[in-house]
């Protein structure tokens, strides 16, 4: 009795749900609008879902069609004749010569589909409707303004089998492997699945439209630089139908990707790259010219320059350890960072992309721990005072020191500021190290942790992509720290001898000279 009342209530409720449909279809939805309607397929033994939810159908691209536009008119007879149960419907029945859908190129879609791994493995038993439910099918990739809508919809289509163990097992005798296990090589798995379609790695990008040539797993993309490079695969797949919003005119490579996301190696700017090369080249030129004239000054020195008056213990062990670990980490981060920024499908410029990611992440984490050593050590020992400049007369002192580096050093003039245990840095060093150690290093560490855990970054900030802004800050800060490192190494050679400052940072003893 309860079952009868439930069915009766459902039948009375269906008309309310289907009121928005064409009148001829109302009779169909009286039954097929029930969520639990199903039958056993006598040929395969599988349970077939016959339910068509009105809400899904009303959002479908086929919502303007009558049921009998696709199905035989004989279905109007109820109970339906059993001969109709094996009805064979093909998309080409309507779309082969339909001018309104020529842009989809259904003939080429069918050709590619026939070569796909699904058909090759499962044969004719696998059809379009195993992936695309005709009554709720929507167009996304070609028409969506929001790429993530297309990603969500298309990936749901794949996960309907590959993320559903029961459905997977109903299609094949293979053991359900699980997504995490099969994608063990993929870092930030959830982030990739949220922003990239399965199709973008598992289909042939050369196919027109949305590729239906699904490749065997052996041919799926596992090389990171296929996407993380200037000629990113994503521009041919996920972003094929997206328009570029004037960013290509601003010099952005793969600008269409930047409209929605940031992809390491693929998001670059021609003008920023050119500017960075020019700045770096000018710095090398200036240092080279300075070194040339400084070498002449060294040759003109008298013998008194090479004999120290004594030694003082300037650099304790903890400070030296921090310094040399920091130097090695900087080198590792620069090399790996350049590899990530300028990755190429043809071959990585320095080291492998995957290796570069590991080196960069490990070095960044170690840099954080090393910075904590520096910060705590400075507070405990009072070494932080070395970085605090005296404001009064600061500009005069900076000018005096800059004048020495620009002219006095070539004349072997005495240093304007004597180095002592309490004043290890000259005014220029003090200001530079203060900004490097207490501003730029914290900025690059914080932004680096943000990129390591991108889910913690704001999706949008001041109208721009939050991930892109974080990456931009990280890259620009890294560039200036790289410039500092080259300048720092060169200026370390301008001590009383070319190697005296390096020796001091190795053994802790600073040679005292009275000019």
C-alpha positions in Angstrom: 0.0 0.0 0.0 2.8 2.4 0.9 4.6 1.7 -2.4 1.3 2.4 -4.3 0.9 5.8 -2.5 4.5 6.7 -3.2 4.2 6.0 -6.9 0.9 7.8 -7.1 2.4 10.9 -5.4 5.3 10.8 -7.8 3.0 10.6 -10.8 1.0 13.6 -9.5 4.2 15.5 -8.8 5.8 15.0 -12.2 3.5 17.4 -14.1 4.6 20.3 -11.8 8.2 19.5 -12.7 7.5 19.2 -16.4 5.3 22.2 -16.9 7.9 24.1 -18.8 8.2 21.3 -21.5 6.5 21.0 -24.8 3.0 19.6 -24.5 3.8 16.4 -26.6 6.5 15.4 -24.1 4.4 15.7 -21.0 3.3 12.1 -21.3 6.9 10.9 -21.5 7.9 12.7 -18.4 5.1 11.2 -16.3 7.3 8.1 -16.2 10.8 9.1 -17.3 10.8 12.1 -14.9 10.9 9.6 -11.9 14.5 9.5 -10.6 14.3 5.7 -9.9 13.0 4.6 -13.3 15.3 1.8 -14.7 15.2 -1.5 -16.4 17.4 -4.6 -16.9 19.1 -4.8 -20.3 18.4 -8.4 -21.4 21.4 -8.5 -23.8 24.0 -7.3 -21.3 22.4 -8.0 -18.0 23.1 -4.4 -16.9 20.7 -2.1 -15.2 19.9 0.8 -17.5 18.8 4.1 -16.0 15.7 5.4 -17.8 15.3 8.5 -15.7 15.4 11.9 -17.3 15.4 14.6 -14.7 13.4 17.7 -16.0 15.9 20.1 -14.4 18.8 18.6 -16.4 16.8 18.3 -19.6 15.7 22.0 -19.4 19.4 23.1 -19.4 20.4 20.8 -22.2 21.4 21.9 -25.7 18.5 19.6 -26.9 15.9 21.3 -24.7 14.0 22.7 -27.7 13.5 19.2 -29.3 10.5 16.9 -28.9 11.3 13.4 -27.6 10.2 12.0 -31.0 12.7 14.2 -32.9 15.3 11.6 -31.8 13.2 8.7 -30.8 10.7 6.7 -32.8 7.1 8.0 -32.8 6.1 4.4 -31.9 7.2 5.2 -28.4 3.9 7.0 -28.0 2.4 3.6 -27.6 2.4 2.4 -24.0 3.6 -0.1 -22.9 6.4 0.5 -25.5 6.8 -2.3 -28.1 9.7 -4.5 -27.1 11.1 -4.1 -30.7 12.0 -0.5 -29.8 14.2 -1.5 -26.8 17.1 -2.0 -29.2 16.7 1.4 -30.9 20.0 2.6 -32.3 20.4 6.4 -32.1 23.4 8.2 -33.6 24.3 11.9 -33.3 24.9 11.9 -37.0 21.2 11.2 -37.6 20.6 14.9 -37.1 24.0 16.6 -37.1 25.7 15.1 -40.2 24.3 17.7 -42.5 23.0 20.3 -40.0 24.3 23.7 -41.0 23.7 25.0 -37.4 26.2 22.5 -36.0 28.8 22.4 -38.8 31.3 24.2 -36.5 31.5 21.0 -34.3 32.5 18.9 -37.3 30.7 15.8 -36.3 32.1 13.7 -39.1 35.6 14.3 -37.8 34.5 13.8 -34.2 33.2 10.4 -35.2 36.3 9.5 -37.0 38.5 10.5 -34.1 36.2 8.7 -31.6 36.5 5.5 -33.6 40.3 5.6 -33.1 40.1 6.4 -29.4 41.3 3.9 -26.8 37.7 3.4 -25.5 36.5 2.1 -28.8 39.7 0.1 -29.5 39.3 -1.6 -26.1 35.6 -1.9 -25.7 34.4 -2.1 -29.4 31.0 -1.2 -30.6 29.5 -1.6 -27.1 31.0 1.8 -26.3 29.1 4.7 -27.8 28.8 8.5 -27.5 26.2 8.1 -24.8 28.5 6.3 -22.5 30.1 9.7 -21.9 27.5 12.1 -23.0 24.0 11.8 -21.6 21.9 13.1 -24.5 19.1 14.5 -22.4 21.4 16.7 -20.2 24.3 17.3 -22.6 25.7 20.9 -22.6 28.3 22.7 -24.6 31.0 24.2 -22.4 34.5 24.3 -24.0 33.3 26.1 -27.1 31.0 28.6 -25.5 31.9 29.0 -21.8 33.4 32.4 -20.9 34.7 30.8 -17.7 37.3 28.1 -18.3 36.7 26.5 -15.0 33.1 25.8 -16.0 34.4 23.8 -18.9 37.0 22.0 -16.7 34.4 21.1 -14.1 31.8 19.8 -16.6 34.3 17.9 -18.8 36.1 16.3 -15.9 32.8 15.2 -14.4 32.2 13.4 -17.7 35.4 11.5 -17.3 35.1 10.9 -13.6 31.6 9.4 -14.0 33.5 6.2 -14.9 37.2 6.8 -13.9 36.2 8.1 -10.5 33.4 5.7 -9.9 34.5 2.2 -9.0 31.1 0.6 -9.6 30.6 2.2 -13.0 34.2 1.4 -14.0 33.8 -2.3 -13.1 30.6 -2.5 -15.1 32.5 -1.5 -18.2 35.6 -3.6 -17.9 37.1 -6.6 -16.0 40.2 -4.5 -15.1 40.9 -3.7 -11.4 39.8 -0.1 -10.6 43.2 1.7 -10.0 42.1 4.9 -8.4 43.0 8.4 -9.7 45.7 9.2 -7.1 47.6 5.9 -7.8 47.6 6.4 -11.6 48.7 10.0 -11.3 51.4 9.4 -8.7 53.9 11.5 -10.7 51.7 14.6 -10.7 52.4 17.2 -8.1 49.5 19.2 -6.7 47.0 16.7 -8.0 43.9 18.4 -6.8 45.0 21.7 -8.2 45.6 20.2 -11.6 42.2 18.5 -11.6 40.6 21.7 -10.6 42.2 23.8 -13.4 43.0 21.3 -16.2 40.8 18.9 -18.1 41.6 15.2 -18.3 41.3 15.7 -22.1 44.2 18.2 -22.1 46.7 15.4 -21.2 44.8 12.3 -22.5 43.8 13.3 -26.0 45.4 14.3 -29.3 45.6 18.2 -29.4 45.9 18.2 -33.2 42.3 17.2 -33.6 39.8 19.9 -34.6 37.4 21.2 -32.0 37.3 19.3 -28.8 39.5 16.2 -29.3 37.6 12.9 -29.1 40.7 10.9 -29.9 41.4 9.6 -26.4 44.9 8.2 -26.2 46.2 5.1 -24.4 47.7 5.8 -21.0 51.2 5.2 -22.4 50.8 8.2 -24.7 49.3 10.5 -22.1 51.3 13.6 -21.2 53.7 13.1 -18.4 56.3 15.7 -19.5 55.6 18.8 -17.4 57.1 21.2 -20.0 54.4 20.1 -22.5 52.2 22.7 -20.6 54.8 24.6 -18.6 56.6 26.2 -21.5 56.3 29.1 -23.9 54.6 26.9 -26.5 52.2 25.5 -23.9 50.0 22.6 -25.0 47.1 24.3 -23.0 46.8 27.0 -25.6 45.9 24.3 -28.1 43.5 22.4 -25.9 41.8 24.0 -22.9 42.2 27.6 -24.1 41.6 26.9 -27.8 38.2 28.6 -27.8 39.1 31.5 -25.4 39.7 35.0 -26.6 42.8 36.9 -25.5 41.9 40.1 -23.6 44.6 42.5 -25.0 47.3 40.9 -23.0 49.2 39.6 -26.0 49.6 43.3 -27.0 51.2 43.9 -23.6 53.9 41.3 -24.3 52.5 38.2 -22.5 53.3 34.8 -24.0 50.3 32.5 -23.8 48.2 35.5 -22.8 45.0 33.6 -23.1 46.1 31.4 -20.2 46.8 34.4 -18.1 43.2 35.5 -18.5 42.3 32.7 -16.0 45.4 31.3 -14.4 49.1 31.3 -13.9 51.2 28.4 -15.2 54.9 28.2 -14.3 57.0 28.4 -17.5 54.0 29.2 -19.7 53.2 32.7 -18.3 55.9 35.0 -19.5 56.2 38.6 -20.6 58.4 39.5 -23.5 59.1 43.1 -22.3 59.8 42.1 -18.7 62.2 39.4 -20.0 63.9 41.8 -22.3 64.2 44.4 -19.5 65.6 41.8 -17.1 68.3 40.8 -19.7 69.2 44.5 -20.4 69.5 45.2 -16.6 71.6 42.1 -16.0 73.7 42.8 -19.1 74.3 46.4 -17.9 75.3 45.2 -14.4 77.8 42.8 -15.9 79.2 45.5 -18.1 79.6 47.9 -15.2 81.2 45.3 -13.0 83.5 44.2 -15.9 84.7 47.8 -16.5 85.0 48.5 -12.8 87.1 45.3 -12.4 89.3 46.2 -15.4 90.3 49.6 -13.8 90.4 48.1 -10.3 92.9 45.5 -11.5 95.1 48.3 -12.7 94.9 49.9 -9.3 96.0 46.6 -7.7 99.1 46.5 -9.9 100.0 50.0 -8.7 99.8 49.3 -5.1 102.9 49.5 -2.8 104.0 46.5 -0.8 102.5 48.0 2.4 99.0 47.1 1.2 99.7 43.4 1.5 100.9 43.3 5.2 98.1 43.4 7.8 98.7 45.1 11.1 96.8 42.3 12.9 93.6 40.2 12.9 90.3 40.4 14.7 87.7 37.6 15.1 84.8 39.2 13.2 82.6 36.3 12.2 81.5 33.6 14.7 80.9 30.1 13.5 77.1 30.3 13.4 77.3 33.4 11.2 79.7 31.8 8.8 77.6 28.6 8.5 74.5 30.7 7.8 76.4 32.7 5.2 77.8 29.8 3.1 74.6 27.8 3.3 72.8 30.9 2.1 75.2 31.3 -0.8 74.8 27.7 -1.9 71.0 27.9 -1.6 71.0 31.1 -3.7 72.9 29.4 -6.5 70.6 26.4 -6.4 67.5 28.6 -6.4 68.8 30.8 -9.3 69.6 27.8 -11.5 66.4 25.9 -10.8 64.3 29.1 -11.0 65.8 30.0 -14.5 65.0 26.4 -15.6 61.3 26.8 -14.5 60.9 30.2 -15.9 62.4 29.4 -19.3 61.4 25.8 -19.7 61.1 24.5 -23.3 59.6 21.4 -24.8 62.7 21.0 -27.0 64.9 20.7 -23.9 65.4 22.4 -20.6 68.0 25.2 -20.6 69.9 24.0 -17.5 68.5 21.0 -15.8 65.3 18.8 -16.1 62.0 20.5 -15.2 61.1 17.9 -12.7 64.5 18.0 -11.1 64.3 21.8 -11.0 61.0 21.7 -9.2 62.5 19.4 -6.5 65.7 21.4 -6.1 63.7 24.7 -6.0 61.2 23.4 -3.4 63.9 21.8 -1.1 66.1 24.8 -1.4 63.3 27.2 -0.6 62.3 25.2 2.5 66.0 25.1 3.6 66.3 28.8 2.9 63.4 29.4 5.3 65.1 27.4 8.1 68.4 29.1 7.4 66.8 32.5 7.6 65.3 31.6 11.0 68.8 30.7 12.1 70.0 34.1 11.0 67.1 36.0 12.6 67.3 34.2 15.9 71.1 34.4 16.0 71.0 38.1 15.3 68.6 38.8 18.2 70.5 36.6 20.7 74.0 37.9 19.8 73.0 41.5 19.1 74.4 41.2 15.6 71.2 42.9 14.3 72.7 46.3 15.4 75.2 46.0 12.5 72.2 46.6 10.1 70.8 49.6 11.9 72.0 52.8 10.2 72.5 56.1 12.0 70.0 58.4 10.3 71.8 61.7 11.0 74.2 62.4 8.2 73.3 59.2 6.3 73.2 60.8 2.8 76.6 62.4 3.3 78.1 59.1 4.3 76.4 57.2 1.4 77.7 59.8 -1.0 81.2 59.5 0.4 81.2 55.7 0.1 79.7 55.8 -3.4 82.4 58.3 -4.4 85.1 55.9 -3.1 83.7 53.0 -5.1 83.4 55.2 -8.2 86.8 56.9 -8.1 88.8 56.6 -5.0 89.3 52.8 -5.2 91.1 53.3 -8.6 93.5 55.7 -6.9 94.2 53.3 -4.0 92.8 55.9 -1.6 92.1 54.7 2.0 88.6 53.5 2.7 86.5 56.4 4.0 85.1 54.2 6.8 87.3 51.9 8.8 85.9 48.4 9.4 85.8 47.5 13.2 84.2 44.7 15.2 81.3 47.1 16.0 81.0 48.5 12.5 81.6 45.7 10.0 79.6 47.4 7.2 80.2 50.6 5.4 77.1 52.9 4.9 76.2 51.5 1.5 76.6 47.9 2.7 74.5 48.7 5.8 71.5 50.1 3.8 71.8 47.3 1.1 72.0 44.4 3.6 69.2 45.9 5.7 66.8 45.9 2.7 68.1 42.5 1.5 67.9 40.6 4.8 64.8 42.3 6.3 62.6 43.1 3.3 63.5 41.1 0.1 64.4 37.8 1.8 61.1 37.7 3.8 59.1 38.7 0.7 60.6 35.9 -1.4 60.2 33.3 1.3 56.6 34.2 2.0 55.7 34.3 -1.7 57.6 31.1 -2.2 55.5 29.3 0.4 52.4 30.7 -1.2 53.4 29.1 -4.5 54.3 25.9 -2.8 50.7 25.8 -1.4 48.8 27.8 -4.0 45.4 26.9 -2.4 46.3 29.5 0.4 46.5 32.4 -2.1 43.6 34.7 -2.7 41.9 33.9 -6.0 41.8 37.6 -6.9 43.5 40.7 -5.6 42.8 44.2 -6.9 41.0 42.7 -9.9 44.0 40.5 -10.9 44.7 36.8 -10.6 46.1 36.3 -7.1 48.4 33.4 -8.1 49.8 35.5 -11.0 50.5 38.5 -8.7 52.2 36.2 -6.1 54.4 34.6 -8.9 55.2 38.1 -10.3 56.4 39.3 -6.8 58.4 36.1 -6.3 60.1 36.3 -9.7 60.9 40.1 -9.5 62.2 39.7 -6.0 64.3 36.7 -7.1 65.7 38.8 -9.9 66.9 41.6 -7.7 68.4 39.1 -5.2 70.3 37.5 -8.1 71.6 40.9 -9.0 72.7 41.5 -5.4 74.5 38.2 -5.3 76.6 39.0 -8.4 77.4 42.4 -7.1 78.1 41.1 -3.6 80.6 38.5 -4.9 82.4 41.2 -7.0 82.6 43.7 -4.2 84.0 41.0 -1.9 87.1 41.1 -4.1 87.7 44.8 -3.3 89.2 44.1 0.1 92.8 44.7 0.9 93.5 41.7 -1.3 91.3 40.0 -3.8 90.8 37.0 -1.4 91.0 38.6 2.0 87.2 38.9 2.5 86.6 35.3 1.4 89.2 34.0 3.8 87.6 36.0 6.6 84.2 34.4 6.0 85.9 31.0 6.0 88.0 31.2 9.2 86.3 34.1 11.0 89.4 36.3 11.2 89.4 39.7 9.6 92.8 41.3 8.6 93.2 44.7 10.1 95.0 47.3 8.0 95.8 50.9 9.0 95.8 52.8 5.7 
